Amino acid sequence: MTAARDANPLGRYLRARRALVQPDEAWDQGNRRVPGLRREEVAFLAGISSDYYNRLEQGRDRNPSEQVLRSIARALRLDEEATTYLLEIATRKSPRRKRPRRPEQVGDGLRTLIDSWPLTPAYIHGTYMDVLAANSLAIALSPFNAPGRNGILAAFLEPEMRELHQDWEDMTARVVPYLRSVAGADIDDPRLVEIVGELSLRSERFRTLWARQDVKHKTTGTSLLRHPEAGPLELHYEKLLVPGTGGQTLVTYHAQPGSASEERLRLLASMHAPDHVGGTRPAGDQTVTPGHAMP
């Protein structure tokens, strides 16, 4: 699938998740032509008829009850986030024609706050990871943290990102479920369609990860970087939803106090001190109109 639009998102989700469930010893392991559970096995575990489950996967029944959906979620061994996503896409109404979104902007108070953090790289992205504002240390950490860039496009399409992230495989495996979690059932949003379409055409790894239909809103963790100026860095990140913004997220990084990474981060900050980078505020004042490709 090269775009996010899908006439049968529920069926696609059920098929993808069914393929990821490993049959246990209770099921016949021989003569399996496809990975995961068979349809009739999911139906049995969920306590529904095979015919009804087939109709759900094929999109011939679009009104399953919450009780049925939760039974299927248990059969597919979905966690709480994945179950919530299943309920969202199953109860989603036919998409209506959308009005263009207003350009996303970041408040002056939040800009001032992140600019005041000399040793904390921080940036703010919109719903679909378009960078809206960043402090000078975040941009020094990676030029792809600059306003006007898109985090997930850069992660998969920019060779420098693979060089920067020592944990590139893990990082990309985290960011795709994160994108699906923030998109939720709004799979027809033009900006999401644009991003998923471009990545599906240009990145085999993205296609593989997106097809898994994983959903995980991971908001804290560790990034392992190999910075061309500062050297190896182990940084802890936090992602904090900004209330009242419709999906903007503040992303911060910090090093363990007293660690070698903190000293290297301090060195990087001194090399890119704002006193000679007076242009950080103009860059942060950019706005992003969803639906337009990033430079």
N, C-alpha and C positions, 0 to 999 in steps of 0.2 A: 504494500500500500504506500503510494508516494505522496499522499496528502492526508490531512486529518479528517476530511469529510468521509462519512461512512453511513450507508443506508441501514445497516444492521449492526450497530456498535455492541449490543448485548451479545449477539451470536459470536461476533469476532472475539470478544473478551472471554466468553465461556470456552471457546475452542482453544484459545491460547493458554488459558490457565489449566484446562484439562490435560493438555500435552505436557505440562510441567510436573504433574503429580506422579510420583513413582508408585507403581502398584506394589502392594505389600504381599506377604506370603499367602494371604487368603485368596488371591486371584491367580488364575492360570497364567504362567509366564511365557508359555510357548505360542508361536504363530502370531505374534503381535506385529502388525504392519506399520503401526504408528506409535510414537512414544506416548507415555502417560496412560491415563485411564480411557477405557472405551466409554461411549455414550451410555450404554446400558448399565455400566458399573457406577457411573455418576448418579444415574436415575435411582438405582437400587440404594446407594448410600444416602441419597436425599429423601428416599421414601416416596418417590413419585413414579408415574409410569414412564417407560422408555419412549412411548409415542409422544407424550407431552414434553419431555425433555428435548426430543428431536425437533419439535415445533419451535421451541424457544431458540435453539441454536440456528435454525433455518430462518428465523424471523417471521414465522407464520402465527405466532402468538406473542403479542406485545404487551400483555396486561397481567403478568404474574403477580401474585400476592407477595407481600413482604415476608410472610411465613415461608413460602416456597423458596424465595430468593435466599433467605438465611439458611435454609436446609441445604441448598446447593452450595452456598459459601462454606458450610462445614464439610461437605463432601469434597470440595476442592481445596480444603485446608487453608482458606484465606484468613489473613489476620484482620484486625479491626479496620485498618485503613483500606485494605483491598475490599472488604465487605461493604464499607461505606461507599466506595467507588462503584461497586456492583449495583447497589441500590440507586445511586444517582443516575447511572446511564440507563437502568431499566425503567425508571419513572420519568425520564426526560421526554418532554413534549417535542413535537415536530418543530424544527427551528424556524423562527420567523425572520423576516428581513431585518437585518441589524442596521442601526444608525452608526455612522462612523464614530469611533471613540474620540474623545477630546485628547489633545496632546497631554501626556503625563508630565507633571511638574512637581518639584520637591520644594517644600517650604523653606524660607530663609532660616528659620530657627534650627532646622535639622542640618542644613548646610554649615551653619556656624558651629554646631556641635561637633560634627565630624572633622571640621578643619582645625578644631582646638585639640585634637588628639595627636601629639607629635610622634608617639611610638605605636599607634594603632591604625594599621591600614583599614580603611572603611569605605564602602561605597553603597549606593542604593540602586536597586533594580526594580523594574516594573513587573507586571504579572508574568510576562513571558521572557524575563531575564534581559530586557533592554536596559543598559546602564544609564541612569538618569543623573547621578551626581557621584563624585568621588573626591577624597582628599589626596594630597600630593603623594603621600606614602603608598597609598593603594595603587596609584598609577606607576610609581617607581617599582613596586612589586611586580606589576605586569601592565604593559601598555593596553592590554585588552580589558582592563578595569576602567578605562577612560569612558566618560560619557559619550554616547553615540554608538558604542559597540554593543554586541549582544553576547552574553556569556556562553550560551550553549552552542551558538554558531562557531564561536572562537574555539571552544573546547574540542570540537571535532574537525574543524577545517583549517586551523592555523598550525603549521608545523612547530612553531615556537612554543605552543602550549604543551605539546608532547615532550619537548626538551625541558621545559620549566617544571612540569609535574613528574617527579619520580614515580608517583603512584597514578600515572595517567589511566591505566586500565581500571583501577578502582574508582578514580574520580569520575570517569565517563559512565561507569556502571551506577554511580550515585545520582548523577545529574539528570538522567533520562526519567527514572521514576519520580524524581522531584518535579520535573516539568509536568508530567502527567498528573501529579497530585495537585499542583496549583491550577492546572487547566480544568480539572474536574470533568463534569459532563459537558462543558462548553466547547465541544470538539469542532464546532463550525466557525469559531472565531477567526476572522480573516488573517490576523497576525499569526495565530497558531498554525493555520493551514499553510501560510507562507514559510514559516520556519521548518515545519515537519516536511514539507515538500522539498525544500532545498537540501536539507540534510539527508533525506531518503535518496535523493538523486546522487549525492556526492560522497556519502559515507556508508560503506558496508557495515561498519561497526554500529553506527546509529540504527540502521535498518534492523539489524539483529536484535539490539536492545529494545527498540520501540515495539517490535513484534511480540516480545514477551509480555507486554501489558502490565509490567510491574508498577506498583503505586507505593511510594514511600516518601513522606515529607520529613526527611532527615534535616534537622536544624542545627546540629552540633557535631563536631568531629575534628579530625586532624588532617592537615595537608602536608605532604612531604615535597618540598621544592628544591630545585637546584638553580639558584639565581646566578645569572652571568656576572654580577658585580659582588653580591654579598656571599655567595657560596651556598652550601646546603642549609636549609631552614626547615625546622619542624614547627608549624604554626597551628594553633587551635582556632577553629572558626565557629562563629555563632550567626544564625540567621533569625532576625527578629522582625515579625510582621509589624508594619507601621499602621496603627489604628486610623480608621477614617480615610484611607487613601485608595481603597478598592484593590489592594493587592501589592502595594509597594513593600519591599523588604530591605531592611538594613543588614548588611553583611559586614562583620568585623573579624579581624585576625589578631591574635596575640601570641607571644612566645612565653614559655614558662619562665617566671622570674629567676634570674641568676644563671640561666642556661646559656650555652654557646649561641643558640639561635637568637636570644635576646640581644646579645652583643652584636651579632651580625645585622640584626634589624636596626639597632641603634646606628651602626655604621652606614647602613643604607639611608636612614633618615638624615644623617648629617650630609651625605652626598647630594641629597635632593631637598634641602631645606627650603621652605617657602620664601625666605628672604630674597632669594634670587630666582624664584619661580613665581613671579607675580601673576602669571597667567592661569593659575589653577582655578580661580574663581570664574573667569569667563568660560573655561571648559565646562565647569560644573553647572553653569547657567543654561546649558543647552537643554532643549526639550525634545522628546521623541514622540512622533506621531505614529501609533501602531498601524501596521499595514504597509509601511515603507521600509525597504531594505536598508540595513545598516551599511556604512562605508567599510 
